[in-house]
Amino acid sequence: MHFELLHPLAQDYANPQRRMNANSCVLKISSAHGSILIPADIESKDEQALLSHAGNKLAATVLIAPHHGSLTSSTADFVNQVNPALTIFTVGYLNRYDHPHETVMDRYLNANSNLLRSDRDGAILLRFAQSEWSAESWRKLYRRYWHYR
């Protein structure tokens, strides 16, 4: 396993005007079996900065959608550079921000990424092994009787 912190850069902390979301840690976890990119709550400006200084490191098998799939994140350039086979939206059920935004989900679908959502699918179980990866939904594996409609 290889863990790499891609954002923010050390000098970014010197700017007191930076918003908290802009200082979100972007972590890439890589193995021989696949990789996952976790960009936390970064928005489009920070996606562009990442593309500039770490663009060659962004491609990932699985992506946790930045900023829960808000309209202020997941720019087309970022989505295309990461090119995830699977995108996971970590969102609460009936969240007040209505994340993920439909336009953002369409960007990932147009990039041929499969989509899972924590509000609909529950916990997402990822397995990276034997040069393959898989994802399963807790709610699909352990369905409750009220899910059978």
C-alpha positions in Angstrom: 0.0 0.0 0.0 1.2 3.5 -0.8 -0.4 6.6 0.8 0.2 9.9 -0.7 -1.0 13.3 0.4 -1.6 15.4 -2.7 -3.2 18.5 -1.3 -2.9 21.1 0.3 0.7 22.1 -0.2 2.6 23.3 2.8 2.6 26.9 1.7 -1.2 26.9 1.4 -1.5 26.9 5.2 0.3 30.3 5.3 -2.7 32.0 3.7 -5.2 32.9 6.4 -7.8 33.8 3.8 -8.1 30.2 2.6 -11.5 28.6 3.3 -11.6 25.5 5.3 -12.8 23.4 2.4 -9.8 24.5 0.4 -7.5 23.0 3.0 -9.1 19.6 2.9 -6.6 16.8 2.7 -6.6 14.9 -0.6 -5.3 11.4 -0.1 -4.5 8.8 -2.7 -4.2 5.2 -1.6 -2.6 2.9 -4.2 -1.9 -0.8 -4.3 -1.0 -3.3 -7.0 -4.7 -4.1 -7.2 -6.2 -0.7 -7.6 -6.3 2.8 -6.1 -8.7 5.2 -4.4 -8.6 9.0 -4.4 -10.2 10.8 -1.4 -10.4 14.5 -2.2 -12.6 15.5 0.8 -14.4 18.8 0.4 -12.2 20.5 -2.2 -14.0 22.7 -4.8 -13.3 23.6 -8.4 -10.4 26.1 -7.6 -8.5 23.4 -5.7 -9.3 20.8 -8.4 -7.5 23.1 -10.9 -4.6 23.5 -8.5 -4.4 19.7 -8.2 -4.5 19.3 -11.9 -1.6 21.7 -12.2 0.8 20.3 -9.6 -0.3 16.6 -9.4 -2.3 15.9 -12.5 -0.2 12.8 -13.3 -1.1 11.3 -9.9 -4.9 11.7 -10.0 -6.0 8.7 -12.0 -7.8 6.3 -9.7 -9.9 3.2 -9.8 -12.3 4.5 -7.2 -13.1 8.1 -6.4 -14.9 9.5 -3.4 -16.7 12.4 -5.1 -15.3 15.8 -3.9 -17.6 17.9 -1.7 -20.3 15.2 -1.8 -21.0 15.9 -5.5 -21.8 19.6 -5.0 -22.1 21.8 -8.1 -19.0 23.6 -6.9 -16.8 20.5 -7.5 -16.2 17.7 -9.9 -15.2 19.9 -12.9 -15.1 18.1 -16.3 -11.3 18.4 -16.4 -11.0 16.8 -12.9 -13.4 14.0 -13.7 -11.6 13.2 -17.0 -8.2 13.2 -15.3 -9.2 10.9 -12.5 -11.2 8.7 -14.8 -12.7 6.6 -12.0 -14.3 3.2 -12.8 -16.4 3.8 -9.6 -17.5 7.1 -8.0 -18.9 7.0 -4.5 -21.0 9.9 -3.2 -20.9 10.2 0.5 -24.2 11.9 1.3 -26.9 11.8 4.0 -30.4 10.7 3.3 -32.6 13.7 2.3 -29.6 16.1 3.0 -30.5 19.7 3.0 -28.1 20.6 0.2 -29.6 18.0 -2.2 -26.2 16.5 -2.9 -25.1 15.0 -5.2 -26.2 17.5 -7.9 -27.7 15.9 -11.0 -25.3 17.7 -13.3 -22.3 16.4 -11.4 -23.6 12.8 -11.5 -24.1 13.2 -15.3 -20.4 14.2 -15.6 -19.3 10.9 -14.0 -21.8 8.9 -16.0 -20.5 10.5 -19.2 -17.0 9.4 -18.2 -18.4 5.8 -17.9 -18.0 5.7 -14.1 -20.3 3.5 -12.1 -22.0 5.4 -9.3 -22.9 4.5 -5.7 -24.4 6.7 -3.0 -24.2 6.2 0.7 -27.8 7.6 1.2 -29.2 5.0 -1.2 -26.7 2.1 -1.0 -25.6 2.3 2.7 -22.0 1.4 3.5 -19.9 0.7 0.4 -17.5 -2.3 0.9 -14.4 -2.1 -1.3 -12.0 -5.0 -1.9 -8.7 -4.7 -3.7 -7.1 -8.1 -4.1 -5.5 -10.4 -6.7 -5.1 -7.6 -9.2 -8.8 -6.9 -9.2 -11.2 -4.7 -7.2 -14.9 -5.0 -6.3 -17.5 -2.9 -4.6 -20.6 -4.1 -2.8 -23.4 -2.3 -1.1 -24.3 -3.2 2.4 -28.0 -2.6 1.7 -27.8 -5.0 -1.2 -26.0 -7.7 0.7 -28.2 -7.4 3.8 -31.5 -6.3 2.5 -34.3 -5.5 5.0 -37.8 -6.6 4.2 -38.9 -3.0 3.5 -36.3 -2.8 0.7 -38.2 -5.4 -1.4 -40.6 -3.3 -3.2 
